[in-house]
Amino acid sequence: MEDVEAWEDAWERTRNAKGAQECAEAIQEAVRSPDLYHFGEMLGFETVEKLRGTEHGNAWDVLELFAYGTWNDATEKQRERLDEAQKKKLKQLTLLSLVEGQRTLQYNVLLEALEMENVRSLEDFLINDCMYAGIAQGLLDQKQGTFEVTSALSRDLRPEDLGALIETVGDWLSSIDRTINKAHERKAWINAESARLKSEKANLKAQTQGLKGEESKAGEQMEGIDDDAATGAACRSGSPSGPLGASRSKRRR
């Protein structure tokens, strides 16, 4: 894992170096440090740029190599000048470059890219110098001969690659905008459907109440009809108490 304090210290030492020799030494210490994995910004320091084309120009080349390069990018002469800590660091950075292209790394690819002698040395490197160091996490599959990376540090971005990154980020942001717009459209549709269903529910309730009212009226009318029918039936039964009955009684006498 990269240490912020160590990075800031290396930054200050390199940027404020008094003379080419001191700057070159600061660079060598920075690329050797087990806590630093990003060096691109240092290349822009005035003290570092002044090293190019001088007797200390190799320090600038080394810094550029550790910022953007890999083990296979190093010349034989450069490799000879690196100490063991710097060699290990460059191989760690090489692994991080490989991870950027794919998450499942084949052992045979790693053996070639890192120039490891055998699988045992490769696995020791992956476990001790990468996973325990916190720069990459993953699973080793000895049967399949793969290193499945779950997370890893990123490398410095070359200035010429910045345009492609901006384009990628732009596409990503556009995709997010489209997703948000679709979500808004979906929300508007849901709200409209909700309003429509509420309206239909209110109409259905009103219709139900209307039908209940009509049913109640119909019931009252039916009760009235039944009462009238009962009265009519009573009249037709010839009850002597009625006017017609009384008239008929008189005629019989």
Secondary structure, 3 states (H helix, E strand, C coil): CCCHHHHHHHHHHHHCCCCHHHHHHHHHHHHHCCCCCCCHHHHHCHHHHCCCCCCCHHHHHHHHHHHHCCHHHCCHHHHHHCCHHHHHHHHHHHHHHHHHHCCEEEHHHHHHHHCCCCHHHHHHHHHHHHHCCCCEEEEEECCCCEEEEEEECCCCCCHHHHHHHHHHHHHHHHHHHHHHHHHHHHHHHHHHHHHHHHHHHHHHHHHHHHHHHHHHHHHHHHHHHHHHHHHHHHHHCCCCCCHHHHHHHHHHC
